[in-house]
Amino acid sequence: MKGQHLKMRLAGANNKPWEAVWWNCVQDGGQTPDVKGSIELAYTIETNIWNNELRVQLNVQDLQCKN
């Protein structure tokens, strides 16, 4: 997503999939998080309409790895 954003597909309760976007999370020369376990997210929820399909999307504000 243009090199500055991270789009994720996460598993919630009962392994229900969620789409999440973390806008402007990658700084110059930065790396995406190396997640080997669970994570904790701070997020807001919004609806996203793309190609006439309505989806619920998590907008990540912060992420903490729980390896």
PDB file of N, H, CA, C and O in Angstrom:
ATOM      1  N   MET A   1       0.835  -1.198   0.000  1.00  0.00           N
ATOM      2  CA  MET A   1       0.000   0.000   0.000  1.00  0.00           C
ATOM      3  C   MET A   1       0.872   1.251   0.000  1.00  0.00           C
ATOM      4  O   MET A   1       0.894   1.998   0.978  1.00  0.00           O
ATOM      5  N   LYS A   2       1.566   1.470  -1.065  1.00  0.00           N
ATOM      6  H   LYS A   2       1.547   0.863  -1.860  1.00  0.00           H
ATOM      7  CA  LYS A   2       2.378   2.662  -1.289  1.00  0.00           C
ATOM      8  C   LYS A   2       3.580   2.757  -0.347  1.00  0.00           C
ATOM      9  O   LYS A   2       4.182   3.826  -0.252  1.00  0.00           O
ATOM     10  N   GLY A   3       3.952   1.678   0.355  1.00  0.00           N
ATOM     11  H   GLY A   3       3.463   0.809   0.279  1.00  0.00           H
ATOM     12  CA  GLY A   3       5.158   1.661   1.146  1.00  0.00           C
ATOM     13  C   GLY A   3       5.098   2.305   2.508  1.00  0.00           C
ATOM     14  O   GLY A   3       6.034   2.138   3.290  1.00  0.00           O
ATOM     15  N   GLN A   4       4.045   3.037   2.837  1.00  0.00           N
ATOM     16  H   GLN A   4       3.285   3.173   2.202  1.00  0.00           H
ATOM     17  CA  GLN A   4       3.950   3.698   4.135  1.00  0.00           C
ATOM     18  C   GLN A   4       2.850   3.117   5.007  1.00  0.00           C
ATOM     19  O   GLN A   4       2.777   3.431   6.195  1.00  0.00           O
ATOM     20  N   HIS A   5       2.012   2.293   4.452  1.00  0.00           N
ATOM     21  H   HIS A   5       2.071   2.038   3.487  1.00  0.00           H
ATOM     22  CA  HIS A   5       0.876   1.750   5.176  1.00  0.00           C
ATOM     23  C   HIS A   5       0.990   0.229   5.238  1.00  0.00           C
ATOM     24  O   HIS A   5       1.625  -0.397   4.390  1.00  0.00           O
ATOM     25  N   LEU A   6       0.373  -0.339   6.242  1.00  0.00           N
ATOM     26  H   LEU A   6      -0.143   0.170   6.931  1.00  0.00           H
ATOM     27  CA  LEU A   6       0.406  -1.784   6.407  1.00  0.00           C
ATOM     28  C   LEU A   6      -1.022  -2.298   6.428  1.00  0.00           C
ATOM     29  O   LEU A   6      -1.827  -1.893   7.266  1.00  0.00           O
ATOM     30  N   LYS A   7      -1.330  -3.195   5.497  1.00  0.00           N
ATOM     31  H   LYS A   7      -0.675  -3.524   4.816  1.00  0.00           H
ATOM     32  CA  LYS A   7      -2.649  -3.810   5.464  1.00  0.00           C
ATOM     33  C   LYS A   7      -2.497  -5.221   6.020  1.00  0.00           C
ATOM     34  O   LYS A   7      -1.617  -5.973   5.603  1.00  0.00           O
ATOM     35  N   MET A   8      -3.367  -5.569   6.970  1.00  0.00           N
ATOM     36  H   MET A   8      -4.082  -4.957   7.310  1.00  0.00           H
ATOM     37  CA  MET A   8      -3.252  -6.855   7.651  1.00  0.00           C
ATOM     38  C   MET A   8      -4.579  -7.595   7.605  1.00  0.00           C
ATOM     39  O   MET A   8      -5.648  -6.992   7.510  1.00  0.00           O
ATOM     40  N   ARG A   9      -4.485  -8.888   7.675  1.00  0.00           N
ATOM     41  H   ARG A   9      -3.616  -9.377   7.753  1.00  0.00           H
ATOM     42  CA  ARG A   9      -5.650  -9.750   7.831  1.00  0.00           C
ATOM     43  C   ARG A   9      -5.434 -10.461   9.154  1.00  0.00           C
ATOM     44  O   ARG A   9      -4.491 -11.238   9.305  1.00  0.00           O
ATOM     45  N   LEU A  10      -6.309 -10.191  10.107  1.00  0.00           N
ATOM     46  H   LEU A  10      -7.075  -9.559   9.984  1.00  0.00           H
ATOM     47  CA  LEU A  10      -6.146 -10.674  11.470  1.00  0.00           C
ATOM     48  C   LEU A  10      -7.220 -11.690  11.819  1.00  0.00           C
ATOM     49  O   LEU A  10      -8.296 -11.699  11.222  1.00  0.00           O
ATOM     50  N   ALA A  11      -6.926 -12.538  12.781  1.00  0.00           N
ATOM     51  H   ALA A  11      -6.052 -12.531  13.266  1.00  0.00           H
ATOM     52  CA  ALA A  11      -7.903 -13.504  13.285  1.00  0.00           C
ATOM     53  C   ALA A  11      -8.343 -13.053  14.662  1.00  0.00           C
ATOM     54  O   ALA A  11      -7.525 -12.890  15.567  1.00  0.00           O
ATOM     55  N   GLY A  12      -9.642 -12.853  14.810  1.00  0.00           N
ATOM     56  H   GLY A  12     -10.307 -12.985  14.074  1.00  0.00           H
ATOM     57  CA  GLY A  12     -10.206 -12.459  16.087  1.00  0.00           C
ATOM     58  C   GLY A  12     -10.741 -13.661  16.843  1.00  0.00           C
ATOM     59  O   GLY A  12     -10.286 -14.788  16.646  1.00  0.00           O
ATOM     60  N   ALA A  13     -11.705 -13.410  17.705  1.00  0.00           N
ATOM     61  H   ALA A  13     -12.074 -12.495  17.865  1.00  0.00           H
ATOM     62  CA  ALA A  13     -12.335 -14.482  18.471  1.00  0.00           C
ATOM     63  C   ALA A  13     -12.910 -15.524  17.521  1.00  0.00           C
ATOM     64  O   ALA A  13     -13.480 -15.178  16.485  1.00  0.00           O
ATOM     65  N   ASN A  14     -12.766 -16.778  17.867  1.00  0.00           N
ATOM     66  H   ASN A  14     -12.303 -17.058  18.708  1.00  0.00           H
ATOM     67  CA  ASN A  14     -13.234 -17.900  17.042  1.00  0.00           C
ATOM     68  C   ASN A  14     -12.612 -17.880  15.647  1.00  0.00           C
ATOM     69  O   ASN A  14     -13.203 -18.389  14.694  1.00  0.00           O
ATOM     70  N   ASN A  15     -11.416 -17.290  15.527  1.00  0.00           N
ATOM     71  H   ASN A  15     -10.936 -16.877  16.301  1.00  0.00           H
ATOM     72  CA  ASN A  15     -10.695 -17.176  14.249  1.00  0.00           C
ATOM     73  C   ASN A  15     -11.467 -16.431  13.171  1.00  0.00           C
ATOM     74  O   ASN A  15     -11.230 -16.644  11.982  1.00  0.00           O
ATOM     75  N   LYS A  16     -12.385 -15.563  13.571  1.00  0.00           N
ATOM     76  H   LYS A  16     -12.578 -15.390  14.537  1.00  0.00           H
ATOM     77  CA  LYS A  16     -13.108 -14.728  12.606  1.00  0.00           C
ATOM     78  C   LYS A  16     -12.119 -13.733  11.980  1.00  0.00           C
ATOM     79  O   LYS A  16     -11.426 -13.018  12.704  1.00  0.00           O
ATOM     80  N   PRO A  17     -12.049 -13.683  10.650  1.00  0.00           N
ATOM     81  CA  PRO A  17     -11.082 -12.784  10.008  1.00  0.00           C
ATOM     82  C   PRO A  17     -11.525 -11.317  10.049  1.00  0.00           C
ATOM     83  O   PRO A  17     -12.710 -11.006   9.923  1.00  0.00           O
ATOM     84  N   TRP A  18     -10.560 -10.441  10.228  1.00  0.00           N
ATOM     85  H   TRP A  18      -9.598 -10.694  10.331  1.00  0.00           H
ATOM     86  CA  TRP A  18     -10.765  -8.996  10.200  1.00  0.00           C
ATOM     87  C   TRP A  18      -9.719  -8.377   9.300  1.00  0.00           C
ATOM     88  O   TRP A  18      -8.561  -8.795   9.304  1.00  0.00           O
ATOM     89  N   GLU A  19     -10.124  -7.380   8.529  1.00  0.00           N
ATOM     90  H   GLU A  19     -11.065  -7.041   8.526  1.00  0.00           H
ATOM     91  CA  GLU A  19      -9.172  -6.599   7.748  1.00  0.00           C
ATOM     92  C   GLU A  19      -8.791  -5.381   8.571  1.00  0.00           C
ATOM     93  O   GLU A  19      -9.639  -4.751   9.204  1.00  0.00           O
ATOM     94  N   ALA A  20      -7.502  -5.057   8.552  1.00  0.00           N
ATOM     95  H   ALA A  20      -6.814  -5.568   8.037  1.00  0.00           H
ATOM     96  CA  ALA A  20      -7.017  -3.904   9.313  1.00  0.00           C
ATOM     97  C   ALA A  20      -6.025  -3.129   8.467  1.00  0.00           C
ATOM     98  O   ALA A  20      -5.286  -3.706   7.670  1.00  0.00           O
ATOM     99  N   VAL A  21      -6.015  -1.808   8.648  1.00  0.00           N
ATOM    100  H   VAL A  21      -6.616  -1.339   9.295  1.00  0.00           H
ATOM    101  CA  VAL A  21      -5.057  -0.934   7.964  1.00  0.00           C
ATOM    102  C   VAL A  21      -4.398  -0.055   9.016  1.00  0.00           C
ATOM    103  O   VAL A  21      -5.069   0.526   9.870  1.00  0.00           O
ATOM    104  N   TRP A  22      -3.086   0.033   8.942  1.00  0.00           N
ATOM    105  H   TRP A  22      -2.541  -0.439   8.248  1.00  0.00           H
ATOM    106  CA  TRP A  22      -2.318   0.920   9.823  1.00  0.00           C
ATOM    107  C   TRP A  22      -1.704   1.976   8.935  1.00  0.00           C
ATOM    108  O   TRP A  22      -0.684   1.740   8.288  1.00  0.00           O
ATOM    109  N   TRP A  23      -2.330   3.153   8.902  1.00  0.00           N
ATOM    110  H   TRP A  23      -3.160   3.345   9.427  1.00  0.00           H
ATOM    111  CA  TRP A  23      -1.911   4.242   8.023  1.00  0.00           C
ATOM    112  C   TRP A  23      -0.633   4.883   8.551  1.00  0.00           C
ATOM    113  O   TRP A  23      -0.480   5.080   9.756  1.00  0.00           O
ATOM    114  N   ASN A  24       0.278   5.204   7.644  1.00  0.00           N
ATOM    115  H   ASN A  24       0.154   5.044   6.665  1.00  0.00           H
ATOM    116  CA  ASN A  24       1.514   5.936   7.951  1.00  0.00           C
ATOM    117  C   ASN A  24       2.320   5.308   9.082  1.00  0.00           C
ATOM    118  O   ASN A  24       2.887   6.025   9.906  1.00  0.00           O
ATOM    119  N   CYS A  25       2.380   3.985   9.132  1.00  0.00           N
ATOM    120  H   CYS A  25       1.919   3.403   8.462  1.00  0.00           H
ATOM    121  CA  CYS A  25       3.103   3.324  10.228  1.00  0.00           C
ATOM    122  C   CYS A  25       4.555   3.048   9.897  1.00  0.00           C
ATOM    123  O   CYS A  25       5.363   2.863  10.807  1.00  0.00           O
ATOM    124  N   VAL A  26       4.911   3.014   8.625  1.00  0.00           N
ATOM    125  H   VAL A  26       4.255   3.164   7.885  1.00  0.00           H
ATOM    126  CA  VAL A  26       6.272   2.678   8.234  1.00  0.00           C
ATOM    127  C   VAL A  26       7.023   3.964   7.933  1.00  0.00           C
ATOM    128  O   VAL A  26       6.707   4.681   6.983  1.00  0.00           O
ATOM    129  N   GLN A  27       8.019   4.240   8.756  1.00  0.00           N
ATOM    130  H   GLN A  27       8.276   3.658   9.527  1.00  0.00           H
ATOM    131  CA  GLN A  27       8.848   5.423   8.550  1.00  0.00           C
ATOM    132  C   GLN A  27       9.907   5.109   7.503  1.00  0.00           C
ATOM    133  O   GLN A  27      10.065   3.948   7.122  1.00  0.00           O
ATOM    134  N   ASP A  28      10.634   6.111   7.030  1.00  0.00           N
ATOM    135  H   ASP A  28      10.506   7.054   7.339  1.00  0.00           H
ATOM    136  CA  ASP A  28      11.700   5.886   6.055  1.00  0.00           C
ATOM    137  C   ASP A  28      12.691   4.867   6.604  1.00  0.00           C
ATOM    138  O   ASP A  28      13.209   5.027   7.709  1.00  0.00           O
ATOM    139  N   GLY A  29      12.949   3.821   5.830  1.00  0.00           N
ATOM    140  H   GLY A  29      12.527   3.690   4.932  1.00  0.00           H
ATOM    141  CA  GLY A  29      13.880   2.785   6.246  1.00  0.00           C
ATOM    142  C   GLY A  29      13.324   1.839   7.291  1.00  0.00           C
ATOM    143  O   GLY A  29      14.047   0.970   7.778  1.00  0.00           O
ATOM    144  N   GLY A  30      12.057   1.988   7.648  1.00  0.00           N
ATOM    145  H   GLY A  30      11.470   2.694   7.253  1.00  0.00           H
ATOM    146  CA  GLY A  30      11.457   1.169   8.684  1.00  0.00           C
ATOM    147  C   GLY A  30      11.095  -0.217   8.194  1.00  0.00           C
ATOM    148  O   GLY A  30      11.094  -0.489   6.994  1.00  0.00           O
ATOM    149  N   GLN A  31      10.795  -1.071   9.122  1.00  0.00           N
ATOM    150  H   GLN A  31      10.795  -0.850  10.097  1.00  0.00           H
ATOM    151  CA  GLN A  31      10.425  -2.438   8.829  1.00  0.00           C
ATOM    152  C   GLN A  31       9.003  -2.690   9.318  1.00  0.00           C
ATOM    153  O   GLN A  31       8.527  -2.022  10.235  1.00  0.00           O
ATOM    154  N   THR A  32       8.345  -3.637   8.714  1.00  0.00           N
ATOM    155  H   THR A  32       8.732  -4.180   7.969  1.00  0.00           H
ATOM    156  CA  THR A  32       7.051  -4.059   9.224  1.00  0.00           C
ATOM    157  C   THR A  32       7.294  -4.899  10.476  1.00  0.00           C
ATOM    158  O   THR A  32       8.349  -5.522  10.594  1.00  0.00           O
ATOM    159  N   PRO A  33       6.351  -4.931  11.406  1.00  0.00           N
ATOM    160  CA  PRO A  33       6.550  -5.692  12.641  1.00  0.00           C
ATOM    161  C   PRO A  33       6.720  -7.184  12.351  1.00  0.00           C
ATOM    162  O   PRO A  33       6.072  -7.732  11.459  1.00  0.00           O
ATOM    163  N   ASP A  34       7.601  -7.831  13.116  1.00  0.00           N
ATOM    164  H   ASP A  34       8.127  -7.385  13.840  1.00  0.00           H
ATOM    165  CA  ASP A  34       7.817  -9.270  13.012  1.00  0.00           C
ATOM    166  C   ASP A  34       6.979  -9.925  14.102  1.00  0.00           C
ATOM    167  O   ASP A  34       7.390  -9.976  15.261  1.00  0.00           O
ATOM    168  N   VAL A  35       5.818 -10.419  13.733  1.00  0.00           N
ATOM    169  H   VAL A  35       5.484 -10.377  12.791  1.00  0.00           H
ATOM    170  CA  VAL A  35       4.880 -10.974  14.697  1.00  0.00           C
ATOM    171  C   VAL A  35       4.994 -12.491  14.686  1.00  0.00           C
ATOM    172  O   VAL A  35       4.752 -13.134  13.665  1.00  0.00           O
ATOM    173  N   LYS A  36       5.364 -13.060  15.834  1.00  0.00           N
ATOM    174  H   LYS A  36       5.561 -12.538  16.664  1.00  0.00           H
ATOM    175  CA  LYS A  36       5.481 -14.504  15.964  1.00  0.00           C
ATOM    176  C   LYS A  36       4.463 -15.054  16.959  1.00  0.00           C
ATOM    177  O   LYS A  36       4.392 -16.267  17.154  1.00  0.00           O
ATOM    178  N   GLY A  37       3.703 -14.216  17.569  1.00  0.00           N
ATOM    179  H   GLY A  37       3.760 -13.231  17.411  1.00  0.00           H
ATOM    180  CA  GLY A  37       2.704 -14.636  18.550  1.00  0.00           C
ATOM    181  C   GLY A  37       1.454 -13.798  18.381  1.00  0.00           C
ATOM    182  O   GLY A  37       1.051 -13.485  17.261  1.00  0.00           O
ATOM    183  N   SER A  38       0.857 -13.445  19.469  1.00  0.00           N
ATOM    184  H   SER A  38       1.184 -13.699  20.379  1.00  0.00           H
ATOM    185  CA  SER A  38      -0.347 -12.615  19.407  1.00  0.00           C
ATOM    186  C   SER A  38       0.032 -11.136  19.482  1.00  0.00           C
ATOM    187  O   SER A  38       1.170 -10.787  19.797  1.00  0.00           O
ATOM    188  N   ILE A  39      -0.932 -10.284  19.189  1.00  0.00           N
ATOM    189  H   ILE A  39      -1.857 -10.567  18.933  1.00  0.00           H
ATOM    190  CA  ILE A  39      -0.724  -8.836  19.252  1.00  0.00           C
ATOM    191  C   ILE A  39      -1.881  -8.200  20.003  1.00  0.00           C
ATOM    192  O   ILE A  39      -2.967  -8.769  20.106  1.00  0.00           O
ATOM    193  N   GLU A  40      -1.624  -7.018  20.522  1.00  0.00           N
ATOM    194  H   GLU A  40      -0.741  -6.556  20.438  1.00  0.00           H
ATOM    195  CA  GLU A  40      -2.677  -6.172  21.074  1.00  0.00           C
ATOM    196  C   GLU A  40      -2.771  -4.953  20.176  1.00  0.00           C
ATOM    197  O   GLU A  40      -1.758  -4.381  19.775  1.00  0.00           O
ATOM    198  N   LEU A  41      -4.014  -4.556  19.860  1.00  0.00           N
ATOM    199  H   LEU A  41      -4.838  -5.021  20.186  1.00  0.00           H
ATOM    200  CA  LEU A  41      -4.240  -3.417  18.978  1.00  0.00           C
ATOM    201  C   LEU A  41      -5.051  -2.342  19.679  1.00  0.00           C
ATOM    202  O   LEU A  41      -5.947  -2.628  20.474  1.00  0.00           O
ATOM    203  N   ALA A  42      -4.719  -1.114  19.369  1.00  0.00           N
ATOM    204  H   ALA A  42      -3.991  -0.882  18.724  1.00  0.00           H
ATOM    205  CA  ALA A  42      -5.607   0.013  19.639  1.00  0.00           C
ATOM    206  C   ALA A  42      -6.119   0.422  18.266  1.00  0.00           C
ATOM    207  O   ALA A  42      -5.319   0.662  17.362  1.00  0.00           O
ATOM    208  N   TYR A  43      -7.438   0.509  18.088  1.00  0.00           N
ATOM    209  H   TYR A  43      -8.089   0.314  18.822  1.00  0.00           H
ATOM    210  CA  TYR A  43      -7.993   0.741  16.759  1.00  0.00           C
ATOM    211  C   TYR A  43      -9.346   1.442  16.838  1.00  0.00           C
ATOM    212  O   TYR A  43      -9.985   1.501  17.889  1.00  0.00           O
ATOM    213  N   THR A  44      -9.752   1.964  15.695  1.00  0.00           N
ATOM    214  H   THR A  44      -9.233   1.916  14.842  1.00  0.00           H
ATOM    215  CA  THR A  44     -11.110   2.451  15.492  1.00  0.00           C
ATOM    216  C   THR A  44     -11.724   1.577  14.402  1.00  0.00           C
ATOM    217  O   THR A  44     -11.011   0.938  13.629  1.00  0.00           O
ATOM    218  N   ILE A  45     -13.038   1.556  14.350  1.00  0.00           N
ATOM    219  H   ILE A  45     -13.618   2.075  14.978  1.00  0.00           H
ATOM    220  CA  ILE A  45     -13.740   0.746  13.360  1.00  0.00           C
ATOM    221  C   ILE A  45     -14.431   1.665  12.358  1.00  0.00           C
ATOM    222  O   ILE A  45     -15.038   2.668  12.735  1.00  0.00           O
ATOM    223  N   GLU A  46     -14.332   1.312  11.078  1.00  0.00           N
ATOM    224  H   GLU A  46     -13.838   0.498  10.772  1.00  0.00           H
ATOM    225  CA  GLU A  46     -15.063   2.063  10.060  1.00  0.00           C
ATOM    226  C   GLU A  46     -15.537   1.096   8.984  1.00  0.00           C
ATOM    227  O   GLU A  46     -15.029  -0.018   8.858  1.00  0.00           O
ATOM    228  N   THR A  47     -16.505   1.537   8.224  1.00  0.00           N
ATOM    229  H   THR A  47     -16.918   2.442   8.326  1.00  0.00           H
ATOM    230  CA  THR A  47     -16.956   0.751   7.079  1.00  0.00           C
ATOM    231  C   THR A  47     -16.167   1.200   5.857  1.00  0.00           C
ATOM    232  O   THR A  47     -15.819   2.373   5.721  1.00  0.00           O
ATOM    233  N   ASN A  48     -15.897   0.266   4.990  1.00  0.00           N
ATOM    234  H   ASN A  48     -16.180  -0.687   5.101  1.00  0.00           H
ATOM    235  CA  ASN A  48     -15.120   0.528   3.792  1.00  0.00           C
ATOM    236  C   ASN A  48     -15.896  -0.039   2.604  1.00  0.00           C
ATOM    237  O   ASN A  48     -16.225  -1.225   2.578  1.00  0.00           O
ATOM    238  N   ILE A  49     -16.182   0.807   1.633  1.00  0.00           N
ATOM    239  H   ILE A  49     -15.915   1.770   1.654  1.00  0.00           H
ATOM    240  CA  ILE A  49     -16.863   0.349   0.422  1.00  0.00           C
ATOM    241  C   ILE A  49     -15.858   0.409  -0.720  1.00  0.00           C
ATOM    242  O   ILE A  49     -15.340   1.471  -1.064  1.00  0.00           O
ATOM    243  N   TRP A  50     -15.594  -0.767  -1.299  1.00  0.00           N
ATOM    244  H   TRP A  50     -16.015  -1.630  -1.020  1.00  0.00           H
ATOM    245  CA  TRP A  50     -14.676  -0.847  -2.421  1.00  0.00           C
ATOM    246  C   TRP A  50     -15.236  -1.854  -3.409  1.00  0.00           C
ATOM    247  O   TRP A  50     -15.597  -2.967  -3.026  1.00  0.00           O
ATOM    248  N   ASN A  51     -15.312  -1.476  -4.668  1.00  0.00           N
ATOM    249  H   ASN A  51     -15.019  -0.572  -4.979  1.00  0.00           H
ATOM    250  CA  ASN A  51     -15.923  -2.305  -5.720  1.00  0.00           C
ATOM    251  C   ASN A  51     -17.346  -2.718  -5.346  1.00  0.00           C
ATOM    252  O   ASN A  51     -17.739  -3.869  -5.536  1.00  0.00           O
ATOM    253  N   ASN A  52     -18.098  -1.780  -4.821  1.00  0.00           N
ATOM    254  H   ASN A  52     -17.778  -0.845  -4.667  1.00  0.00           H
ATOM    255  CA  ASN A  52     -19.496  -1.998  -4.406  1.00  0.00           C
ATOM    256  C   ASN A  52     -19.653  -3.073  -3.344  1.00  0.00           C
ATOM    257  O   ASN A  52     -20.728  -3.658  -3.219  1.00  0.00           O
ATOM    258  N   GLU A  53     -18.606  -3.344  -2.577  1.00  0.00           N
ATOM    259  H   GLU A  53     -17.733  -2.868  -2.678  1.00  0.00           H
ATOM    260  CA  GLU A  53     -18.668  -4.313  -1.493  1.00  0.00           C
ATOM    261  C   GLU A  53     -18.413  -3.595  -0.167  1.00  0.00           C
ATOM    262  O   GLU A  53     -17.407  -2.903  -0.008  1.00  0.00           O
ATOM    263  N   LEU A  54     -19.332  -3.767   0.777  1.00  0.00           N
ATOM    264  H   LEU A  54     -20.149  -4.329   0.648  1.00  0.00           H
ATOM    265  CA  LEU A  54     -19.230  -3.133   2.090  1.00  0.00           C
ATOM    266  C   LEU A  54     -18.496  -4.066   3.042  1.00  0.00           C
ATOM    267  O   LEU A  54     -18.854  -5.235   3.179  1.00  0.00           O
ATOM    268  N   ARG A  55     -17.463  -3.540   3.701  1.00  0.00           N
ATOM    269  H   ARG A  55     -17.172  -2.590   3.590  1.00  0.00           H
ATOM    270  CA  ARG A  55     -16.695  -4.318   4.666  1.00  0.00           C
ATOM    271  C   ARG A  55     -16.462  -3.482   5.916  1.00  0.00           C
ATOM    272  O   ARG A  55     -16.435  -2.252   5.864  1.00  0.00           O
ATOM    273  N   VAL A  56     -16.297  -4.162   7.024  1.00  0.00           N
ATOM    274  H   VAL A  56     -16.319  -5.161   7.065  1.00  0.00           H
ATOM    275  CA  VAL A  56     -15.878  -3.504   8.258  1.00  0.00           C
ATOM    276  C   VAL A  56     -14.360  -3.584   8.302  1.00  0.00           C
ATOM    277  O   VAL A  56     -13.780  -4.641   8.051  1.00  0.00           O
ATOM    278  N   GLN A  57     -13.722  -2.470   8.620  1.00  0.00           N
ATOM    279  H   GLN A  57     -14.194  -1.611   8.823  1.00  0.00           H
ATOM    280  CA  GLN A  57     -12.266  -2.394   8.619  1.00  0.00           C
ATOM    281  C   GLN A  57     -11.791  -1.817   9.943  1.00  0.00           C
ATOM    282  O   GLN A  57     -12.398  -0.883  10.467  1.00  0.00           O
ATOM    283  N   LEU A  58     -10.714  -2.364  10.487  1.00  0.00           N
ATOM    284  H   LEU A  58     -10.221  -3.123  10.061  1.00  0.00           H
ATOM    285  CA  LEU A  58     -10.090  -1.819  11.685  1.00  0.00           C
ATOM    286  C   LEU A  58      -9.005  -0.847  11.250  1.00  0.00           C
ATOM    287  O   LEU A  58      -8.151  -1.192  10.433  1.00  0.00           O
ATOM    288  N   ASN A  59      -9.033   0.363  11.792  1.00  0.00           N
ATOM    289  H   ASN A  59      -9.727   0.643  12.456  1.00  0.00           H
ATOM    290  CA  ASN A  59      -7.977   1.347  11.540  1.00  0.00           C
ATOM    291  C   ASN A  59      -7.067   1.343  12.759  1.00  0.00           C
ATOM    292  O   ASN A  59      -7.431   1.847  13.822  1.00  0.00           O
ATOM    293  N   VAL A  60      -5.892   0.776  12.596  1.00  0.00           N
ATOM    294  H   VAL A  60      -5.596   0.366  11.733  1.00  0.00           H
ATOM    295  CA  VAL A  60      -4.963   0.582  13.704  1.00  0.00           C
ATOM    296  C   VAL A  60      -4.349   1.919  14.110  1.00  0.00           C
ATOM    297  O   VAL A  60      -3.885   2.682  13.262  1.00  0.00           O
ATOM    298  N   GLN A  61      -4.351   2.193  15.412  1.00  0.00           N
ATOM    299  H   GLN A  61      -4.728   1.574  16.100  1.00  0.00           H
ATOM    300  CA  GLN A  61      -3.727   3.377  15.966  1.00  0.00           C
ATOM    301  C   GLN A  61      -2.356   3.033  16.560  1.00  0.00           C
ATOM    302  O   GLN A  61      -1.417   3.825  16.487  1.00  0.00           O
ATOM    303  N   ASP A  62      -2.263   1.823  17.154  1.00  0.00           N
ATOM    304  H   ASP A  62      -3.027   1.180  17.213  1.00  0.00           H
ATOM    305  CA  ASP A  62      -1.015   1.349  17.732  1.00  0.00           C
ATOM    306  C   ASP A  62      -1.055  -0.166  17.820  1.00  0.00           C
ATOM    307  O   ASP A  62      -2.129  -0.767  17.850  1.00  0.00           O
ATOM    308  N   LEU A  63       0.125  -0.782  17.861  1.00  0.00           N
ATOM    309  H   LEU A  63       0.997  -0.294  17.836  1.00  0.00           H
ATOM    310  CA  LEU A  63       0.238  -2.236  17.868  1.00  0.00           C
ATOM    311  C   LEU A  63       1.354  -2.629  18.818  1.00  0.00           C
ATOM    312  O   LEU A  63       2.417  -2.008  18.835  1.00  0.00           O
ATOM    313  N   GLN A  64       1.107  -3.668  19.612  1.00  0.00           N
ATOM    314  H   GLN A  64       0.243  -4.173  19.598  1.00  0.00           H
ATOM    315  CA  GLN A  64       2.129  -4.194  20.499  1.00  0.00           C
ATOM    316  C   GLN A  64       2.205  -5.705  20.297  1.00  0.00           C
ATOM    317  O   GLN A  64       1.197  -6.403  20.407  1.00  0.00           O
ATOM    318  N   CYS A  65       3.416  -6.213  19.997  1.00  0.00           N
ATOM    319  H   CYS A  65       4.235  -5.646  19.907  1.00  0.00           H
ATOM    320  CA  CYS A  65       3.620  -7.656  19.813  1.00  0.00           C
ATOM    321  C   CYS A  65       3.719  -8.330  21.176  1.00  0.00           C
ATOM    322  O   CYS A  65       4.365  -7.818  22.090  1.00  0.00           O
ATOM    323  N   LYS A  66       3.072  -9.482  21.298  1.00  0.00           N
ATOM    324  H   LYS A  66       2.547  -9.899  20.556  1.00  0.00           H
ATOM    325  CA  LYS A  66       3.095 -10.287  22.516  1.00  0.00           C
ATOM    326  C   LYS A  66       3.749 -11.627  22.200  1.00  0.00           C
ATOM    327  O   LYS A  66       3.082 -12.660  22.251  1.00  0.00           O
ATOM    328  N   ASN A  67       5.027 -11.631  21.878  1.00  0.00           N
ATOM    329  H   ASN A  67       5.569 -10.791  21.837  1.00  0.00           H
ATOM    330  CA  ASN A  67       5.717 -12.874  21.467  1.00  0.00           C
ATOM    331  C   ASN A  67       5.942 -13.782  22.623  1.00  0.00           C
ATOM    332  O   ASN A  67       6.506 -14.864  22.456  1.00  0.00           O
TER     333      ASN A  67
END
